[in-house]
């Protein structure tokens, strides 16, 4: 699935009397996931990507010159010209226009120039994902008509094969890759037993209210190692150091994503039916000391929460987000404000004391009743650059966060 926010549809099955609401029975959640398939090199697909890039660049030129990113206006100005100058089918012309409009709406400082092999976005009318006696295959629209490509599905993705195909992205990155977006409606019961609070942080990547700790010492060491290695190679500036920088690019992110997947799986395997987490929107804006800025801005709080959410929903659990206000300063025993010193919390009213992160996790679990039913679900994203053009810096496919369990997974 391309980078960016994804909307999920929540439908509540309600029971009514003649005049008022009585009971919410369950919540229907429309989830999406992505399977990533490597496909054999196909000349027609590569040529289509080149013309797709030309089409998107043409739309960007018009939009940049007249200072507009209005889709309708750019369609009227460019559609027929592009149809005459390229062999692209109509649906891919519209798709390239939509992606060009997205680039223009990002408000780049200089005119964007898209790369030659620009990612093609296919929808249900220009792509299909099917199965016959010989196996699974996809059909894709190209400048030479529709092409049929047999594919092999890795065993890990077999659990998604009964989901409904929605769209796909064709990516060129040292070969051709197809990211297929699949959707499925999942019914989550409205009322489930037990609430598990999850507190995310830096000293402990995650702490749950059932006293499960995931320490981050090993992750911090690993991140510092990558930081010093990058600084050393960048200071040299030789061709060999640049080659090594390119080689290790993304290695830290992939490793941290693997760590977060393992941690989220252990958290979701809990017996509680409801998982309560903090709404961490705006956490990067927090004012911290200079020594802590590196960790705050290089910590993937959001990714770990996303993994917990989509894994939880797939496993039939409810995900609840609560306001984090005073969760780390309130005593989980008496409810009064206390004091926190590093990793320890002490209440001045009842003399109760315990680990500060555990205290926060217990408070988070107890705040579930203060929120309306804010159940949510997210999915993993394919490794696609948000804006594949030269005028913006390269974006990271997904946010990465460091956390490990007391039972080391490293």
Secondary structure, DSSP 8 states (H G I E B T S, - for coil): --SS-----EEEEEEE-SSSEEEEEEEEEEEEEEEEEEE---HHHHHHHHHHHHHHHHHHHHHHHHT---HHHHHHHHHHHHHHH----HHHHHHHHHHHHHHHHT--SS---B-SS--EEE-TTTEEEEEETTEEEEEEEETTEEEEEE----GGGGGGTTSEEEEEEEEESSSEEEEEEEEEEEEEES--S-EEEEEE-SSEEEEETTS-EEE-HHHHHHHHHHHHHHHHHHHH--HHHHHHHHHHTTHHHHHHHHHHHHHHHHHHTSS-SEEEEE--TTGGG----HHHHHHHHT--HHHHHHHHHHHHHHTT-EEEEE--TTTTTB-TTT--B-EEETTEEE-TTT--EEEHHHHHHHHHHHGGGGS-----------S--S--BTTS----SS-------SS---
